[in-house]
Amino acid sequence: MKYKPSPTDMDTKPFYQFDIGDLDLNNEKITAIYCATEDYLLYEVKKNGVVNRIVRNSIDDNVKNISKLNPLIIRFEDYMSSKRKRRKYAQKLATAIANCLDNNVKQAELLLNSVIVTLENEKITKNKIVYLLSCVAIVMMNIVICCTIHSLDLLNNKLASLFLLATFGSFGGLISVSLKINKLDFELFYNQYLQIWIAISRISIAMISSLIVYVLIKSNLVFGFIEETGNIFVHYSISVLAGFSEYYIPDLLGSIAKKSNNELTIKSTLNDL
């Protein structure tokens, strides 16, 4: 028969004598005990990771210390996205609460702050992984489409050729993301779907950049010598470069605009003469 405490036990039975499987005051089975002393019991029921407590009346004043932890507990709870994660960190939270009940609030704050930093780093790492894997998935999809185009012997089709150039641009975008992943700023509370959308945007920009460079080359506005060589692999290389750098196209367009302004200024001056 499972032991169930009575109100009398709250004043007589030391809480460290409670065992897993005993019943609490609400007639629920204790599934984990995080901390037990003569004056309080911190435990779990239903394997849900929620820290419950039974506290002896003699330390009621110390219970008020827990309210000082509320801002940190709220931040802690923001990261408890699953029952599994809650159970993983329940012992840390229980230890912080135990410190408060032992009138050691400073130690409790230090512990919870440390846990929150760990949770933040976990969240950022997860966001980085989702972002990088999304970029890889998009590039792999491009490769599959290119292989399909090749198997159908459509490489001479103009749109297919442009897509192939754009795929090389996506290679540059993926290389850039891989090299800069640790330097990028990731918002803590972006969900995984937003990370996927950001990845789609980054690779799409890389692909569009490669096509813009191709148009500029064909227009003989930049790299006119490339057209003279007739080497398609040079186009592929430039596409990778355009996809790699976010500033490549803006800088290129800026130099073209500057060149055009200089030519217009010279033409205007000659007309005035």
C-alpha positions as CSV (number, residue, x, y, z in Angstrom):
1,M,0.0,0.0,0.0
2,K,1.3,3.4,-1.0
3,Y,2.1,5.9,1.8
4,K,-0.1,9.1,1.8
5,P,0.8,11.9,4.1
6,S,-1.9,13.3,6.4
7,P,-2.0,17.0,7.6
8,T,-0.6,15.7,10.9
9,D,2.5,14.4,9.0
10,M,3.2,17.9,7.9
11,D,4.3,18.7,11.4
12,T,5.8,15.3,12.4
13,K,7.2,13.2,9.6
14,P,10.5,14.4,8.0
15,F,10.0,14.9,4.3
16,Y,13.2,13.0,3.5
17,Q,11.4,9.8,4.5
18,F,9.1,10.1,1.5
19,D,9.8,7.7,-1.4
20,I,8.9,7.5,-5.1
21,G,5.6,5.9,-5.4
22,D,4.2,7.5,-2.3
23,L,1.1,9.7,-2.6
24,D,1.1,13.4,-2.0
25,L,-1.7,15.5,-0.4
26,N,-3.7,15.5,-3.6
27,N,-3.6,11.7,-3.8
28,E,-1.2,11.7,-6.7
29,K,1.7,9.3,-7.0
30,I,5.2,10.8,-6.6
31,T,7.2,9.9,-9.7
32,A,10.4,11.8,-8.9
33,I,11.9,13.5,-5.8
34,Y,14.2,16.4,-6.5
35,C,15.0,17.6,-3.0
36,A,13.8,16.4,0.4
37,T,14.7,17.7,3.9
38,E,13.0,17.8,7.2
39,D,11.1,21.0,6.3
40,Y,10.2,20.7,2.6
41,L,9.8,18.2,-0.3
42,L,10.3,19.1,-3.9
43,Y,8.9,16.4,-6.2
44,E,7.2,15.5,-9.5
45,V,3.9,13.7,-10.3
46,K,2.8,12.3,-13.6
47,K,6.4,12.5,-15.0
48,N,5.6,15.9,-16.4
49,G,8.7,17.7,-15.1
50,V,6.7,20.2,-13.1
51,V,8.3,20.9,-9.7
52,N,5.7,20.6,-6.9
53,R,6.4,21.4,-3.2
54,I,5.2,20.6,0.3
55,V,6.6,23.0,2.9
56,R,6.3,22.9,6.6
57,N,4.6,25.9,8.2
58,S,7.7,26.6,10.2
59,I,9.6,28.0,7.1
60,D,6.7,29.9,5.6
61,D,8.8,33.1,5.7
62,N,11.4,31.4,3.5
63,V,8.7,30.6,0.9
64,K,8.4,34.3,0.2
65,N,12.0,34.2,-1.2
66,I,10.7,32.2,-4.2
67,S,8.8,35.3,-5.4
68,K,12.2,37.0,-5.9
69,L,13.0,34.3,-8.5
70,N,9.8,34.9,-10.5
71,P,11.4,37.0,-13.3
72,L,14.0,34.3,-13.8
73,I,11.5,31.5,-13.5
74,I,9.3,33.2,-16.2
75,R,12.4,33.4,-18.5
76,F,13.2,29.8,-17.7
77,E,9.6,28.7,-18.6
78,D,9.8,30.4,-22.0
79,Y,12.3,27.7,-23.0
80,M,10.3,24.7,-21.7
81,S,8.9,23.8,-25.1
82,S,8.3,20.1,-24.4
83,K,7.8,17.7,-21.5
84,R,11.1,16.1,-22.3
85,K,13.0,19.4,-21.9
86,R,11.1,20.3,-18.7
87,R,12.1,17.0,-17.1
88,K,15.7,17.5,-18.3
89,Y,16.0,20.8,-16.4
90,A,13.5,20.1,-13.5
91,Q,16.4,19.2,-11.1
92,K,18.1,22.6,-11.8
93,L,14.9,24.5,-11.1
94,A,14.2,22.4,-7.9
95,T,17.7,23.1,-6.7
96,A,17.2,26.9,-7.2
97,I,13.9,26.7,-5.3
98,A,15.6,24.7,-2.5
99,N,18.2,27.4,-2.2
100,C,15.4,30.0,-1.7
101,L,13.8,27.8,0.9
102,D,17.2,27.6,2.6
103,N,17.3,31.4,2.6
104,N,20.1,31.4,0.0
105,V,18.5,33.6,-2.7
106,K,21.7,34.8,-4.3
107,Q,22.9,31.2,-5.0
108,A,19.4,30.5,-6.5
109,E,19.7,33.5,-8.8
110,L,23.2,32.5,-10.0
111,L,22.0,29.0,-10.7
112,L,19.0,30.0,-12.7
113,N,20.9,32.6,-14.6
114,S,23.4,29.9,-15.6
115,V,20.7,27.6,-16.7
116,I,19.0,30.3,-18.8
117,V,22.3,31.1,-20.5
118,T,22.6,27.3,-21.4
119,L,19.0,27.3,-22.7
120,E,19.7,30.4,-24.8
121,N,22.8,28.8,-26.3
122,E,20.8,25.6,-27.0
123,K,18.1,27.6,-28.8
124,I,20.6,29.6,-30.9
125,T,22.4,26.3,-31.9
126,K,19.1,24.8,-32.9
127,N,18.2,27.8,-35.0
128,K,21.6,27.7,-36.7
129,I,21.1,24.0,-37.5
130,V,17.6,24.5,-38.9
131,Y,18.9,27.4,-41.0
132,L,21.9,25.6,-42.4
133,L,20.0,22.3,-43.1
134,S,17.3,24.3,-44.9
135,C,19.9,25.9,-47.1
136,V,21.4,22.5,-47.8
137,A,17.9,21.1,-48.7
138,I,17.2,23.9,-51.2
139,V,20.6,23.4,-52.9
140,M,20.1,19.6,-53.0
141,M,16.6,20.2,-54.6
142,N,18.3,22.4,-57.2
143,I,20.8,19.6,-58.0
144,V,18.0,17.1,-58.4
145,I,16.2,19.4,-60.8
146,C,19.5,19.9,-62.8
147,C,20.0,16.2,-62.9
148,T,16.5,15.8,-64.2
149,I,17.1,18.5,-66.8
150,H,20.3,16.7,-67.9
151,S,18.5,13.3,-68.1
152,L,15.8,14.8,-70.3
153,D,18.5,16.4,-72.5
154,L,17.1,19.9,-72.0
155,L,20.4,21.7,-71.4
156,N,20.1,23.5,-74.7
157,N,16.8,25.0,-73.5
158,K,17.4,28.6,-72.5
159,L,15.3,28.5,-69.3
160,A,17.1,25.2,-68.3
161,S,20.5,26.9,-68.9
162,L,19.5,29.9,-66.8
163,F,18.4,27.5,-64.0
164,L,21.7,25.8,-64.1
165,L,23.5,29.2,-63.7
166,A,21.2,30.0,-60.8
167,T,22.0,26.6,-59.2
168,F,25.7,27.5,-59.2
169,G,24.7,30.8,-57.5
170,S,23.0,28.7,-54.8
171,F,26.3,26.9,-54.3
172,G,27.9,30.2,-53.6
173,G,25.1,31.1,-51.2
174,L,25.5,27.8,-49.3
175,I,29.3,28.2,-49.0
176,S,28.7,31.7,-47.7
177,V,26.2,30.5,-45.1
178,S,28.5,27.6,-44.0
179,L,31.5,29.9,-43.5
180,K,29.5,32.7,-41.7
181,I,27.1,30.6,-39.7
182,N,28.8,31.3,-36.4
183,K,29.0,35.0,-37.0
184,L,25.3,35.4,-37.9
185,D,22.9,36.8,-35.3
186,F,20.0,34.5,-34.6
187,E,16.9,35.8,-32.7
188,L,16.2,33.5,-29.8
189,F,12.5,33.3,-30.3
190,Y,12.3,32.8,-34.0
191,N,10.5,29.5,-34.6
192,Q,11.8,26.9,-37.1
193,Y,9.4,27.9,-39.8
194,L,10.8,31.4,-39.8
195,Q,14.3,30.0,-40.0
196,I,13.3,28.0,-43.0
197,W,11.8,31.1,-44.7
198,I,15.0,33.1,-44.0
199,A,17.1,30.2,-45.6
200,I,14.8,30.2,-48.7
201,S,15.3,34.0,-48.9
202,R,19.1,33.8,-48.7
203,I,19.5,31.1,-51.3
204,S,16.9,32.8,-53.6
205,I,18.9,36.0,-53.4
206,A,22.1,34.1,-54.3
207,M,20.3,32.5,-57.3
208,I,18.9,35.8,-58.5
209,S,22.3,37.5,-58.1
210,S,23.9,34.9,-60.4
211,L,21.3,35.7,-63.0
212,I,21.7,39.4,-62.7
213,V,25.5,39.0,-63.3
214,Y,24.8,36.9,-66.3
215,V,22.5,39.6,-67.8
216,L,25.1,42.2,-67.1
217,I,27.8,40.1,-68.8
218,K,25.5,39.5,-71.8
219,S,24.8,43.2,-72.0
220,N,28.6,43.8,-72.1
221,L,28.3,46.2,-69.1
222,V,30.8,44.1,-67.1
223,F,33.4,41.5,-67.8
224,G,33.1,41.8,-71.5
225,F,36.1,39.6,-72.0
226,I,34.1,36.6,-70.7
227,E,31.8,36.7,-73.7
228,E,34.8,36.7,-76.0
229,T,36.1,33.5,-74.4
230,G,32.8,31.6,-75.0
231,N,33.7,29.5,-71.9
232,I,30.5,28.6,-70.0
233,F,32.5,27.4,-67.0
234,V,33.6,31.0,-66.5
235,H,29.9,32.0,-66.2
236,Y,29.5,29.2,-63.7
237,S,32.4,30.5,-61.6
238,I,31.1,34.1,-61.7
239,S,27.7,32.7,-60.6
240,V,29.2,31.1,-57.6
241,L,31.0,34.3,-56.7
242,A,27.8,36.3,-57.1
243,G,25.9,33.9,-54.9
244,F,28.7,33.9,-52.3
245,S,28.8,37.6,-51.5
246,E,25.7,39.6,-50.5
247,Y,27.5,42.8,-51.5
248,Y,28.8,41.6,-54.9
249,I,25.8,42.7,-56.9
250,P,25.2,46.1,-55.1
251,D,28.9,46.9,-55.5
252,L,28.8,45.9,-59.2
253,L,25.6,47.9,-59.9
254,G,27.1,50.9,-58.0
255,S,30.2,50.8,-60.2
256,I,28.1,50.7,-63.3
257,A,26.0,53.6,-62.1
258,K,29.1,55.6,-61.3
259,K,30.6,54.8,-64.7
260,S,27.3,55.8,-66.4
261,N,27.2,59.1,-64.5
262,N,30.8,59.9,-65.5
263,E,30.0,59.2,-69.1
264,L,26.9,61.4,-69.0
265,T,28.9,64.2,-67.3
266,I,31.6,64.0,-70.1
267,K,28.9,64.0,-72.8
268,S,27.2,67.0,-71.3
269,T,30.5,68.9,-71.1
270,L,31.3,68.1,-74.7
271,N,27.8,69.3,-75.8
272,D,28.3,72.6,-73.9
273,L,31.5,73.1,-75.8
